[in-house]
Amino acid sequence: MDVKTKRDWGLFFLGLALVIIGFVFLVVPGITLVAVTSVAGAFLVVAGGFDIYAYARYRDEMDLDGWTIAYAICDIVLGAVLLLHPVFFSAVIPWVAGVFMAAYGIFELVLAARSKGSAGRGWVVFNGIVSILCALAFFLVPASFVVFLAFFLICRGVAMAVCGVTIDRMITTSHHAA
């Protein structure tokens, strides 16, 4: 099946929205943790939905595997938990998020190792490393969660936006590598 895609604008604009939300968290640190929990939950559910969509649409062209679905499930599960219990999780969210952030980082590093030569691979490696460092910070300094969440959202948003505008090169690179 020959797929000619220039851009995935949905992925790009979702990434841009995550970047904007991340900067808002940095600029307005007085936002309550409950609000942060709810907004992050909503965006993670949407991001997981887009990950599943990308898997369904591009799995053959990009040789995607179960790691992509696992990543999407992590997004959706974390997002749903945050939306269902924002008050409760605003107190424990740094530790819960730390576990998920470590999983994200590991998934991204595994994905990067499996996609040698792919366009945008450097961003995936960078995002994986930042995710693991954020996870460690959540465990060690839970009070700084909002700042680290902002950086995570910015990195995730940039990675998604870059993927959205380079999806055609990623598919082409994947076809040539096979």
Disulfide bonds with the S-S distance in Angstrom:
none
